[in-house]
């Protein structure tokens, strides 16, 4: 049972162990926000970009390019290469603003954000980030900062411990997701696609694969008709 006496709670709040728990909890919140920022960046920007680069490098070697080129998903991936690219400074600015917003609005970082106007703001923030809309993020930042400066932590030691443990579990789960993503396509292609020699060897290997799996000349049209 938690002591509801204000004097007792104030004394607990001044206790070094309580202050240490507060510092640890804030650190976990920052760690979770950082991991989520990387995950959002990978899912919304790096992933589609590197998938598009892979198609640019190897799409012409698809076993049946005619069918692949008609695929709506294939076209969406290729369109990614025509999007306006943010400058390095613009991209850094967008990421910085978005990471600040995660710490204030993402309900996985701040559960209380589910219960106020931030719940309506968060989907808009995500859309702006996915689109690289710096203006939209700046407007959201101004709106959020007018509502909250820094998410408060519980001043009750039991509630604070519970939040500490929740954040610890959430940060560990985010770290696991990032580790798993780094081993899957297209994230495991990043260094390889930057290596011209690897791309050349891979294209040569794919050409050899096509020789073995494509039907003999003259039979493809028969298969299409049938």
N, C-alpha and C positions, 0 to 999 in steps of 0.2 A: 504494500500500500504506500502511496506517495504522500508525504507530509504536505498539507496544503497551507501550513503556516508561512506567511510571507517572510518572516524573519529567518525561519529555518531554510527556506529556499534561497534567500539571499546569501546566507552563510555558505550553503552548498555551492552556489555559483562562484564564490570567491575561493573555494578550495582548489589547491593546485591540481588535484586529480581531475576535478571537473573542467578546469581550464585546459588541461592536456587533452581531455576527451573532446572538447570543443575544437581545439586545433586539429586533432586527428580527423574529426568529422568534416571540417572545412576542406582539409586536404583530400579526403575521399571524394567530396563533391567536385572539386576541381579536377581530380583524376578522371572521374566519370564523364564530366563535360568534355574533357580533352579527347577521351576515347570515342565518345559519340560523335564529336566533330570530325574525327578521322573517318569513322564509319559512314557518316552522311556524305563526306567528300568522295569516298570510294564508290558508294552506291550511285550517287547522282552525277558525278563528274568524271572521276578517273575511270570507273568501270566502262561507261559508254564510250569514252574517248579511246581507251585501249582496245575495246572490241572493234571500234571503227578502224583503228590502225591495223588490227589483225586482218580485217576484211580487205583493206587496201593492199596489204602485202600478199594475201593468199586467195582472195575471193575469186580471182579469175581461174583458179585451179580447182574450183568446185567440180565434183563428178558430173553433175548435170547443171551447168551454169544457167541454162535457159529457164529451168524451173526455179532455181534459187533466186534469179534476178526478179522474178515475178512475185516473190514472197513479200508481203507488206512489212514483215519484221526486218527482212534484209534491207529494204528500202529505207526504213527508219534508221537503221544503223549507219547506212551510207550517208544519209542526210546530215548526220552528226558532223561529218568532215566539212560541211559547208557553213556551219554555224559561225557567227562572229566570235573570234577568240579574244578573251580579255587580255589586256597587257598584264605583265607580271605585277605591276603596282596595283592595278585594278583588282586582280585576283586575290592578292594579299589583303587588300582592303575589305573585300567581300568576306573572305574567310575570318578576318579579325572581328568584324561586326557580328557575323553569324555565331562565332564561338562565344561572344559576350551574351548574345541572346539565348543561346542554349543554357547558359548558367542561370538565367533568370526566368525562362519560359518553358523549357522542355519539361514535361511532367515526369519524366523518368529521373530528372535531376531534382526538380522541385515539385513534389506531389501536390502542394497547395495550388499550383498553377492550373490544376484540373477544375478548380472550384470557383474561379473568378473570370474576369474578362480575358485573361491570358489564354484560356481554353479556346477562344475564338481567334485569337491572334496567331497561335502556333501554326495552324495549317497555312495561313497567309505567308508567314515567315518561311516555311518550307518551300512554298511555291516560288517565292522571290529568290531564294537561294538556288533552287534548281535552275532557274532562268538566268542566274547571274545578274539579277536586278538590284544594283547597288542602291538606287533611289528608293526602292521598296523597302530594303533592309534599313536604310537610314531613317525612313519614316517610322518603321516599326520600333527601332531603337529609341527614338524620341518618345513614342507613345508608351513604351514599356518603362522607360526611366521616369516618366511622370507618375507611374503607378507604384513602382518599387525600386529602391536603390540597391538593396542587397537582401536576398532571401534570409529571413531569420531562422535560427535554429531553436529547438525547444529549450526552455530554461528549466525544465524538469529533467532530472538526471536519468530517470527510467525511460522517458520518451526520447531523450538524446541518445541513449545507448541503443534504443531500437532503430533510430534513424541512422546511426553509425553503422549498425550491422546491415541495414537495408542497402545503404550506399556501397558498403564493402562487397556485398554479393552482386550488386548491379555492375560495379566496376570490373569485378572478376569475370562476369559473364560477357561484358563488352570486350575485354581483352581476349577472351577465348574466341569470340566471333571474328575479331580482326585476325587472329592467328590462323583460323580456318580459311577465311577469305583470301589471305595471302598465298595460300596453296592451291587456289582454284582459279579457273579461267574467268576473266582475262588478267587478273592481277599477277598471276605467275608468269605472264608474258612480258612484263614491263621491261626488265633488263634485256631479255632476249630480242625483243623487237627493236631495241636501240643498237643491236649488234648487226651490222650489214652482213658479216660473214655467216652468222647463224641464219639469217633470213635467206641468204643464197642457198645454203645447204638444205634448209627446210623446203624451199621451193623445188630443188632438184629431187628430194625424196618424194614429194607429193606428185611430181611428174611421173616418177617411176611407179608409184602406187596406181596412178590412173591407167598406166599401160596394162596392169594386171587385172584391174577390176572393170574397165570399160568393156562393153560388148564388142565383138568383132565388127569391122566396118561392113555396113550393109544390113546388119540385123537390128540396129536401133530403130529405124523407121518402121520395120515390121512390128517391133514391140509396141511402138506408139500407136499404130493403127489398131492392133489387137486390144 
